[in-house]
């Protein structure tokens, strides 16, 4: 049995506003007052909660998953009791925006994370790999897996391969795709990761499209069933096939998309497809960063 996702999200938002965001806003206002205004120094006091207050970490077998808001791109963090996995790092643009530096690293610091046990770069497009360089310069990374290991010249990255499995703190991680026997390329070579605590599971599908989805359905069938799914390819019309959605049967589908993005993701037809299958839709362009907590309730 798990906590209710929507209740968890609302709880985390209210706590964040009460104990971090609102005091930080008040502190910023005070510090921006003209010099000589009495009490201006109190702005530093109001900023302390944003620095000192951190959320409780996950217990044994618990999964804390956060899909970050990096605009049109993907960056996500999976935390167990003693380990951290980062899946993709968001985009980096010539204009100066770097999701690794401006979103991912600050989030990890706020969570008290000083080391990443495993980084997975699921796909080689900029919106997935762009922030990796700034991330590795500021946070220790013990291992890197990728569908494009040759692109990560700063480390000896290993290729994502089907059936790679590891277990952290009572939580199972398994790469389901791509298989080593066929030369998958482009979006369909994305690393597909399943995370499960024996009660609930999460599926991160990268940018796979219908061809790779069909391969997963054929290979795993009902084993794909997961309570939460990060939608393939941001909700493009070439992904989220009927067969794939029927196999995964997600209670919650998460779309990592930028506000008014030029691709018009997620496509209305794809949204309707998930809704028709009974999935609750969450999207970063409307909801911001989304955190799910999968916790096994005491018996």
C-alpha positions as a Markdown table, in Angstrom:
| # | Residue | x | y | z |
|---|---|---|---|---|
| 1 | Unk | 0.0 | 0.0 | 0.0 |
| 2 | Unk | 1.3 | 3.4 | -0.8 |
| 3 | Unk | 0.6 | 7.0 | -0.1 |
| 4 | Unk | -1.7 | 8.8 | -2.4 |
| 5 | Unk | 0.4 | 10.7 | -5.0 |
| 6 | Unk | -1.9 | 13.7 | -5.3 |
| 7 | Unk | -2.1 | 14.2 | -1.5 |
| 8 | Unk | 1.7 | 13.9 | -1.4 |
| 9 | Unk | 2.2 | 16.5 | -4.0 |
| 10 | Unk | -0.3 | 19.0 | -2.4 |
| 11 | Unk | 1.4 | 18.4 | 1.0 |
| 12 | Unk | 4.8 | 19.0 | -0.4 |
| 13 | Unk | 3.7 | 22.2 | -2.1 |
| 14 | Unk | 2.1 | 23.6 | 1.0 |
| 15 | Unk | 5.1 | 22.7 | 3.1 |
| 16 | Unk | 7.5 | 24.3 | 0.6 |
| 17 | Unk | 5.5 | 27.5 | 0.5 |
| 18 | Unk | 5.2 | 27.7 | 4.3 |
| 19 | Unk | 8.7 | 26.8 | 5.3 |
| 20 | Unk | 10.9 | 27.9 | 2.3 |
| 21 | Unk | 9.4 | 29.9 | -0.5 |
| 22 | Unk | 7.4 | 32.5 | 1.5 |
| 23 | Unk | 10.2 | 33.2 | 4.0 |
| 24 | Unk | 12.6 | 33.5 | 1.2 |
| 25 | Unk | 10.3 | 35.9 | -0.6 |
| 26 | Unk | 10.0 | 38.0 | 2.5 |
| 27 | Unk | 13.7 | 38.0 | 3.0 |
| 28 | Unk | 14.4 | 39.1 | -0.6 |
| 29 | Unk | 11.9 | 42.0 | -0.3 |
| 30 | Unk | 13.6 | 43.2 | 2.9 |
| 31 | Unk | 17.1 | 43.0 | 1.4 |
| 32 | Unk | 16.0 | 44.9 | -1.6 |
| 33 | Unk | 14.8 | 47.9 | 0.4 |
| 34 | Unk | 16.9 | 51.0 | 0.2 |
| 35 | Unk | 19.9 | 51.3 | 2.5 |
| 36 | Unk | 19.0 | 52.9 | 5.8 |
| 37 | Unk | 15.6 | 51.4 | 6.1 |
| 38 | Unk | 15.2 | 50.0 | 9.7 |
| 39 | Unk | 15.1 | 46.2 | 9.9 |
| 40 | Unk | 16.6 | 45.6 | 6.5 |
| 41 | Unk | 19.1 | 43.2 | 8.0 |
| 42 | Unk | 16.2 | 40.9 | 9.0 |
| 43 | Unk | 16.1 | 39.8 | 5.4 |
| 44 | Unk | 19.0 | 37.5 | 6.1 |
| 45 | Unk | 17.0 | 35.9 | 9.0 |
| 46 | Unk | 14.0 | 35.3 | 6.7 |
| 47 | Unk | 16.3 | 33.6 | 4.2 |
| 48 | Unk | 17.6 | 31.0 | 6.7 |
| 49 | Unk | 14.7 | 28.5 | 6.2 |
| 50 | Unk | 15.6 | 28.2 | 2.5 |
| 51 | Unk | 19.1 | 27.2 | 3.4 |
| 52 | Unk | 18.6 | 25.2 | 6.6 |
| 53 | Unk | 15.3 | 23.4 | 6.2 |
| 54 | Unk | 15.5 | 20.1 | 4.3 |
| 55 | Unk | 12.9 | 17.4 | 3.7 |
| 56 | Unk | 13.1 | 14.1 | 5.5 |
| 57 | Unk | 14.8 | 11.4 | 3.4 |
| 58 | Unk | 13.2 | 8.2 | 2.3 |
| 59 | Unk | 12.9 | 5.2 | 4.6 |
| 60 | Unk | 13.9 | 1.7 | 3.6 |
| 61 | Unk | 12.1 | 0.5 | 0.5 |
| 62 | Unk | 10.7 | 4.0 | -0.1 |
| 63 | Unk | 11.1 | 5.7 | -3.5 |
| 64 | Unk | 11.2 | 9.5 | -3.8 |
| 65 | Unk | 11.0 | 10.6 | -7.4 |
| 66 | Unk | 11.1 | 14.2 | -8.7 |
| 67 | Unk | 10.6 | 15.2 | -12.3 |
| 68 | Unk | 12.2 | 18.6 | -12.5 |
| 69 | Unk | 10.9 | 21.5 | -14.4 |
| 70 | Unk | 13.7 | 22.3 | -16.9 |
| 71 | Unk | 11.5 | 23.7 | -19.7 |
| 72 | Unk | 11.4 | 21.5 | -22.9 |
| 73 | Unk | 13.6 | 18.7 | -21.7 |
| 74 | Unk | 14.0 | 16.0 | -19.1 |
| 75 | Unk | 15.8 | 15.8 | -15.8 |
| 76 | Unk | 14.7 | 13.5 | -12.9 |
| 77 | Unk | 16.0 | 12.4 | -9.6 |
| 78 | Unk | 15.3 | 9.0 | -7.8 |
| 79 | Unk | 16.2 | 8.8 | -4.2 |
| 80 | Unk | 16.2 | 5.7 | -1.9 |
| 81 | Unk | 17.3 | 5.6 | 1.7 |
| 82 | Unk | 21.0 | 5.8 | 1.0 |
| 83 | Unk | 21.3 | 6.3 | -2.8 |
| 84 | Unk | 20.6 | 8.8 | -5.5 |
| 85 | Unk | 20.1 | 8.2 | -9.2 |
| 86 | Unk | 19.8 | 11.1 | -11.8 |
| 87 | Unk | 18.1 | 10.3 | -15.1 |
| 88 | Unk | 18.9 | 13.0 | -17.7 |
| 89 | Unk | 20.1 | 16.5 | -17.0 |
| 90 | Unk | 17.9 | 18.8 | -19.1 |
| 91 | Unk | 19.0 | 21.2 | -21.8 |
| 92 | Unk | 21.8 | 23.8 | -22.2 |
| 93 | Unk | 21.4 | 26.7 | -24.5 |
| 94 | Unk | 23.8 | 29.3 | -26.0 |
| 95 | Unk | 21.7 | 32.0 | -24.4 |
| 96 | Unk | 23.2 | 30.9 | -21.1 |
| 97 | Unk | 20.5 | 28.7 | -19.6 |
| 98 | Unk | 21.9 | 25.5 | -18.3 |
| 99 | Unk | 19.4 | 23.2 | -16.6 |
| 100 | Unk | 22.2 | 21.3 | -14.9 |
| 101 | Unk | 23.6 | 24.4 | -13.2 |
| 102 | Unk | 20.4 | 26.3 | -12.6 |
| 103 | Unk | 17.9 | 23.6 | -11.8 |
| 104 | Unk | 19.4 | 20.2 | -11.1 |
| 105 | Unk | 22.4 | 21.1 | -8.9 |
| 106 | Unk | 20.4 | 23.5 | -6.7 |
| 107 | Unk | 17.7 | 20.9 | -6.2 |
| 108 | Unk | 20.3 | 18.3 | -5.2 |
| 109 | Unk | 21.9 | 20.7 | -2.8 |
| 110 | Unk | 18.6 | 21.5 | -1.2 |
| 111 | Unk | 18.0 | 17.8 | -0.7 |
| 112 | Unk | 21.5 | 17.5 | 0.9 |
| 113 | Unk | 22.9 | 15.3 | -1.9 |
| 114 | Unk | 26.6 | 15.5 | -2.3 |
| 115 | Unk | 27.1 | 12.4 | -4.4 |
| 116 | Unk | 25.2 | 10.8 | -7.3 |
| 117 | Unk | 25.6 | 7.0 | -7.2 |
| 118 | Unk | 24.4 | 6.6 | -10.8 |
| 119 | Unk | 23.7 | 9.0 | -13.7 |
| 120 | Unk | 21.8 | 7.7 | -16.6 |
| 121 | Unk | 21.8 | 9.8 | -19.8 |
| 122 | Unk | 18.9 | 8.1 | -21.6 |
| 123 | Unk | 19.3 | 9.9 | -24.9 |
| 124 | Unk | 21.8 | 12.1 | -26.8 |
| 125 | Unk | 19.6 | 15.1 | -27.7 |
| 126 | Unk | 20.4 | 18.4 | -26.0 |
| 127 | Unk | 17.2 | 18.5 | -24.0 |
| 128 | Unk | 18.4 | 15.3 | -22.2 |
| 129 | Unk | 22.2 | 15.6 | -22.1 |
| 130 | Unk | 22.8 | 19.3 | -22.1 |
| 131 | Unk | 23.2 | 19.9 | -18.4 |
| 132 | Unk | 25.6 | 16.9 | -17.8 |
| 133 | Unk | 28.8 | 18.8 | -18.0 |
| 134 | Unk | 27.9 | 21.4 | -15.4 |
| 135 | Unk | 26.5 | 18.6 | -13.2 |
| 136 | Unk | 29.7 | 16.6 | -13.2 |
| 137 | Unk | 31.7 | 19.7 | -12.4 |
| 138 | Unk | 29.8 | 20.3 | -9.2 |
| 139 | Unk | 28.6 | 17.0 | -7.9 |
| 140 | Unk | 30.6 | 13.7 | -7.6 |
| 141 | Unk | 29.2 | 11.0 | -9.9 |
| 142 | Unk | 30.2 | 7.4 | -9.2 |
| 143 | Unk | 28.9 | 5.7 | -12.4 |
| 144 | Unk | 27.4 | 6.8 | -15.7 |
| 145 | Unk | 25.3 | 4.7 | -18.1 |
| 146 | Unk | 24.0 | 6.0 | -21.4 |
| 147 | Unk | 22.7 | 5.1 | -24.8 |
| 148 | Unk | 25.4 | 7.5 | -26.2 |
| 149 | Unk | 28.4 | 6.7 | -23.9 |
| 150 | Unk | 30.8 | 8.1 | -26.6 |
| 151 | Unk | 29.3 | 11.6 | -26.1 |
| 152 | Unk | 30.3 | 11.7 | -22.5 |
| 153 | Unk | 34.0 | 12.2 | -23.0 |
| 154 | Unk | 34.7 | 13.3 | -19.4 |
| 155 | Unk | 34.0 | 9.8 | -18.0 |
| 156 | Unk | 34.1 | 6.1 | -18.9 |
| 157 | Unk | 30.4 | 5.8 | -19.4 |
| 158 | Unk | 28.9 | 2.4 | -19.9 |
| 159 | Unk | 26.3 | 1.5 | -22.5 |
| 160 | Unk | 22.7 | 1.0 | -21.2 |
| 161 | Unk | 21.7 | -2.6 | -21.8 |
| 162 | Unk | 18.6 | -4.7 | -21.1 |
| 163 | Unk | 18.6 | -6.8 | -18.0 |
| 164 | Unk | 21.1 | -4.7 | -16.1 |
| 165 | Unk | 19.7 | -4.9 | -12.6 |
| 166 | Unk | 20.7 | -3.6 | -9.2 |
| 167 | Unk | 19.1 | -3.2 | -5.8 |
| 168 | Unk | 19.4 | -0.3 | -3.4 |
| 169 | Unk | 17.8 | -0.1 | 0.1 |
| 170 | Unk | 15.1 | -2.6 | -0.8 |
| 171 | Unk | 14.3 | -1.0 | -4.1 |
| 172 | Unk | 14.9 | -2.7 | -7.5 |
| 173 | Unk | 16.3 | -0.9 | -10.5 |
| 174 | Unk | 16.3 | -2.6 | -14.0 |
| 175 | Unk | 17.1 | -1.4 | -17.5 |
| 176 | Unk | 14.6 | -2.8 | -19.9 |
| 177 | Unk | 15.9 | -1.3 | -23.1 |
| 178 | Unk | 17.8 | -1.2 | -25.4 |
| 179 | Unk | 18.8 | -4.9 | -25.9 |
| 180 | Unk | 22.4 | -5.6 | -27.0 |
| 181 | Unk | 21.5 | -7.7 | -30.0 |
| 182 | Unk | 20.2 | -4.9 | -32.2 |
| 183 | Unk | 21.7 | -1.6 | -33.2 |
| 184 | Unk | 19.0 | 0.8 | -32.0 |
| 185 | Unk | 19.5 | 4.4 | -32.9 |
| 186 | Unk | 18.1 | 7.8 | -32.1 |
| 187 | Unk | 15.0 | 8.1 | -29.9 |
| 188 | Unk | 14.4 | 4.4 | -29.9 |
| 189 | Unk | 17.8 | 3.7 | -28.4 |
| 190 | Unk | 16.8 | 5.6 | -25.2 |
| 191 | Unk | 17.5 | 3.9 | -21.9 |
| 192 | Unk | 14.3 | 2.6 | -20.3 |
| 193 | Unk | 14.4 | 2.2 | -16.5 |
| 194 | Unk | 12.0 | 0.5 | -14.2 |
| 195 | Unk | 12.1 | 1.2 | -10.4 |
| 196 | Unk | 10.1 | -0.9 | -8.0 |
| 197 | Unk | 9.8 | -1.4 | -4.3 |
| 198 | Unk | 7.8 | -4.6 | -4.6 |
| 199 | Unk | 4.5 | -2.7 | -4.1 |
| 200 | Unk | 4.6 | 0.2 | -6.6 |
| 201 | Unk | 6.8 | 1.0 | -9.6 |
| 202 | Unk | 7.9 | 3.8 | -11.8 |
| 203 | Unk | 8.8 | 3.6 | -15.5 |
| 204 | Unk | 11.1 | 6.1 | -17.1 |
| 205 | Unk | 10.8 | 5.7 | -20.9 |
| 206 | Unk | 13.1 | 8.4 | -22.3 |
| 207 | Unk | 12.3 | 9.4 | -25.9 |
| 208 | Unk | 11.3 | 6.0 | -27.2 |
| 209 | Unk | 8.7 | 5.8 | -30.0 |
| 210 | Unk | 6.2 | 3.3 | -31.2 |
| 211 | Unk | 8.7 | 0.8 | -32.5 |
| 212 | Unk | 10.6 | 0.5 | -29.2 |
| 213 | Unk | 7.3 | 0.5 | -27.3 |
| 214 | Unk | 6.1 | -2.5 | -29.3 |
| 215 | Unk | 9.4 | -4.3 | -28.5 |
| 216 | Unk | 8.8 | -3.7 | -24.8 |
| 217 | Unk | 5.2 | -4.9 | -25.0 |
| 218 | Unk | 6.2 | -8.0 | -26.8 |
| 219 | Unk | 9.1 | -8.8 | -24.5 |
| 220 | Unk | 7.6 | -7.9 | -21.1 |
| 221 | Unk | 3.9 | -7.8 | -21.5 |
| 222 | Unk | 2.1 | -7.3 | -18.2 |
| 223 | Unk | 5.4 | -6.9 | -16.4 |
| 224 | Unk | 5.4 | -3.3 | -17.7 |
| 225 | Unk | 2.5 | -2.4 | -15.4 |
| 226 | Unk | 3.6 | 0.6 | -13.3 |
| 227 | Unk | 1.8 | 3.0 | -11.1 |
| 228 | Unk | 3.7 | 6.0 | -12.6 |
| 229 | Unk | 5.0 | 6.6 | -16.1 |
| 230 | Unk | 7.1 | 9.4 | -17.5 |
| 231 | Unk | 5.5 | 9.6 | -20.9 |
| 232 | Unk | 7.6 | 8.6 | -23.8 |
| 233 | Unk | 9.1 | 11.4 | -26.0 |
| 234 | Unk | 7.3 | 14.2 | -24.0 |
| 235 | Unk | 3.9 | 13.1 | -25.4 |
| 236 | Unk | 4.7 | 13.2 | -29.1 |
| 237 | Unk | 2.3 | 11.8 | -31.6 |
| 238 | Unk | 4.9 | 9.1 | -32.6 |
| 239 | Unk | 4.8 | 7.6 | -29.0 |
| 240 | Unk | 2.4 | 6.4 | -26.4 |
| 241 | Unk | 0.8 | 3.8 | -28.5 |
| 242 | Unk | -2.4 | 2.1 | -27.4 |
| 243 | Unk | -0.7 | -1.2 | -26.8 |
| 244 | Unk | 2.0 | 0.4 | -24.7 |
| 245 | Unk | -0.4 | 2.4 | -22.5 |
| 246 | Unk | -2.6 | -0.7 | -22.1 |
| 247 | Unk | 0.4 | -2.7 | -20.9 |
| 248 | Unk | 1.8 | -0.1 | -18.5 |
| 249 | Unk | -1.6 | 0.9 | -17.2 |
| 250 | Unk | -0.3 | 3.9 | -15.3 |
| 251 | Unk | -2.3 | 5.5 | -12.6 |
| 252 | Unk | -0.3 | 8.7 | -13.1 |
| 253 | Unk | 1.4 | 9.8 | -16.3 |
| 254 | Unk | 4.0 | 12.6 | -16.1 |
| 255 | Unk | 4.9 | 14.9 | -19.1 |
| 256 | Unk | 8.2 | 16.7 | -19.0 |
| 257 | Unk | 7.4 | 19.6 | -21.3 |
| 258 | Unk | 8.1 | 23.3 | -21.6 |
| 259 | Unk | 5.4 | 25.9 | -21.4 |
| 260 | Unk | 4.1 | 26.7 | -24.9 |
| 261 | Unk | 6.9 | 24.6 | -26.4 |
| 262 | Unk | 7.3 | 24.8 | -30.2 |
| 263 | Unk | 6.5 | 21.1 | -30.7 |
| 264 | Unk | 3.1 | 21.5 | -29.0 |
| 265 | Unk | 3.9 | 18.6 | -26.6 |
| 266 | Unk | 2.0 | 16.8 | -25.2 |
| 267 | Unk | -0.2 | 16.3 | -28.2 |
| 268 | Unk | -4.0 | 16.5 | -27.5 |
| 269 | Unk | -4.6 | 13.1 | -29.0 |
| 270 | Unk | -2.0 | 11.6 | -26.7 |
| 271 | Unk | -3.4 | 13.3 | -23.6 |
| 272 | Unk | -6.9 | 12.0 | -24.5 |
| 273 | Unk | -5.5 | 8.5 | -25.0 |
| 274 | Unk | -4.1 | 8.4 | -21.4 |
| 275 | Unk | -7.2 | 10.0 | -19.9 |
| 276 | Unk | -9.4 | 7.4 | -21.7 |
| 277 | Unk | -7.3 | 4.7 | -20.1 |
| 278 | Unk | -8.0 | 6.2 | -16.7 |
| 279 | Unk | -4.6 | 7.9 | -16.0 |
| 280 | Unk | -4.2 | 11.1 | -14.0 |
| 281 | Unk | -2.2 | 13.6 | -16.0 |
| 282 | Unk | 0.6 | 15.7 | -14.5 |
| 283 | Unk | 2.8 | 18.0 | -16.6 |
| 284 | Unk | 5.8 | 20.2 | -15.7 |
| 285 | Unk | 4.6 | 23.2 | -17.8 |
| 286 | Unk | 1.5 | 23.5 | -15.6 |
| 287 | Unk | 2.5 | 21.9 | -12.4 |
| 288 | Unk | 6.2 | 22.7 | -12.1 |
| 289 | Unk | 8.5 | 20.1 | -10.6 |
| 290 | Unk | 6.5 | 17.0 | -9.6 |
| 291 | Unk | 7.5 | 14.8 | -6.7 |
| 292 | Unk | 6.0 | 11.3 | -6.1 |
| 293 | Unk | 6.6 | 9.4 | -2.9 |
| 294 | Unk | 6.2 | 5.6 | -3.0 |
| 295 | Unk | 6.1 | 4.4 | 0.6 |
| 296 | Unk | 5.2 | 1.0 | 1.8 |
| 297 | Unk | 2.8 | 1.5 | 4.7 |
| 298 | Unk | 3.4 | -0.5 | 7.9 |
| 299 | Unk | 1.4 | -3.7 | 8.1 |
